[in-house]
Amino acid sequence: MNFTLLIDWKFVVALGGSAMGIIFAAKMEPDAVERVSVHLADACKEYAVAGNGNR
Protein backbone atom coordinates (compact mmCIF):
# COMPACT_ATOMS: atom_id res chain seq x y z
CA MET A 1 0.00 0.00 0.00
CA ASN A 2 1.37 3.42 -0.96
CA PHE A 3 0.82 6.58 1.06
CA THR A 4 1.60 10.12 0.05
CA LEU A 5 2.45 12.63 2.75
CA LEU A 6 2.34 16.29 1.80
CA ILE A 7 3.84 18.80 4.23
CA ASP A 8 3.27 22.41 3.29
CA TRP A 9 4.52 25.67 4.78
CA LYS A 10 1.47 26.03 7.04
CA PHE A 11 2.32 22.81 8.83
CA VAL A 12 5.93 23.90 9.33
CA VAL A 13 4.83 27.31 10.67
CA ALA A 14 2.35 25.72 13.08
CA LEU A 15 4.98 23.28 14.33
CA GLY A 16 7.51 26.08 14.81
CA GLY A 17 4.93 28.25 16.53
CA SER A 18 4.05 25.54 19.01
CA ALA A 19 7.74 24.89 19.75
CA MET A 20 8.26 28.61 20.27
CA GLY A 21 5.29 28.71 22.66
CA ILE A 22 6.72 25.86 24.72
CA ILE A 23 10.11 27.60 24.93
CA PHE A 24 8.39 30.84 25.96
CA ALA A 25 6.43 29.06 28.68
CA ALA A 26 9.41 27.19 30.05
CA LYS A 27 12.39 29.51 29.77
CA MET A 28 11.50 33.18 29.53
CA GLU A 29 10.27 35.77 31.97
CA PRO A 30 6.75 37.12 31.31
CA ASP A 31 7.93 40.61 30.36
CA ALA A 32 10.45 39.18 27.89
CA VAL A 33 7.73 37.01 26.32
CA GLU A 34 5.56 40.10 25.89
CA ARG A 35 8.36 42.07 24.21
CA VAL A 36 9.19 39.23 21.82
CA SER A 37 5.52 38.64 20.98
CA VAL A 38 4.96 42.33 20.23
CA HIS A 39 8.09 42.43 18.07
CA LEU A 40 6.98 39.31 16.18
CA ALA A 41 3.50 40.74 15.59
CA ASP A 42 4.98 44.01 14.30
CA ALA A 43 7.35 42.15 11.97
CA CYS A 44 4.50 40.05 10.56
CA LYS A 45 2.37 43.16 10.07
CA GLU A 46 5.18 44.97 8.24
CA TYR A 47 5.77 41.90 6.05
CA ALA A 48 2.06 41.73 5.16
CA VAL A 49 1.98 45.43 4.26
CA ALA A 50 5.15 45.11 2.17
CA GLY A 51 3.79 42.00 0.45
CA ASN A 52 0.52 43.73 -0.46
CA GLY A 53 2.37 46.78 -1.72
CA ASN A 54 3.93 44.88 -4.65
CA ARG A 55 0.64 44.66 -6.53
C-alpha positions as CSV (number, residue, x, y, z in Angstrom):
1,M,0.0,0.0,0.0
2,N,1.4,3.4,-1.0
3,F,0.8,6.6,1.1
4,T,1.6,10.1,0.0
5,L,2.5,12.6,2.7
6,L,2.3,16.3,1.8
7,I,3.8,18.8,4.2
8,D,3.3,22.4,3.3
9,W,4.5,25.7,4.8
10,K,1.5,26.0,7.0
11,F,2.3,22.8,8.8
12,V,5.9,23.9,9.3
13,V,4.8,27.3,10.7
14,A,2.4,25.7,13.1
15,L,5.0,23.3,14.3
16,G,7.5,26.1,14.8
17,G,4.9,28.2,16.5
18,S,4.1,25.5,19.0
19,A,7.7,24.9,19.7
20,M,8.3,28.6,20.3
21,G,5.3,28.7,22.7
22,I,6.7,25.9,24.7
23,I,10.1,27.6,24.9
24,F,8.4,30.8,26.0
25,A,6.4,29.1,28.7
26,A,9.4,27.2,30.1
27,K,12.4,29.5,29.8
28,M,11.5,33.2,29.5
29,E,10.3,35.8,32.0
30,P,6.8,37.1,31.3
31,D,7.9,40.6,30.4
32,A,10.4,39.2,27.9
33,V,7.7,37.0,26.3
34,E,5.6,40.1,25.9
35,R,8.4,42.1,24.2
36,V,9.2,39.2,21.8
37,S,5.5,38.6,21.0
38,V,5.0,42.3,20.2
39,H,8.1,42.4,18.1
40,L,7.0,39.3,16.2
41,A,3.5,40.7,15.6
42,D,5.0,44.0,14.3
43,A,7.3,42.2,12.0
44,C,4.5,40.1,10.6
45,K,2.4,43.2,10.1
46,E,5.2,45.0,8.2
47,Y,5.8,41.9,6.1
48,A,2.1,41.7,5.2
49,V,2.0,45.4,4.3
50,A,5.1,45.1,2.2
51,G,3.8,42.0,0.4
52,N,0.5,43.7,-0.5
53,G,2.4,46.8,-1.7
54,N,3.9,44.9,-4.7
55,R,0.6,44.7,-6.5
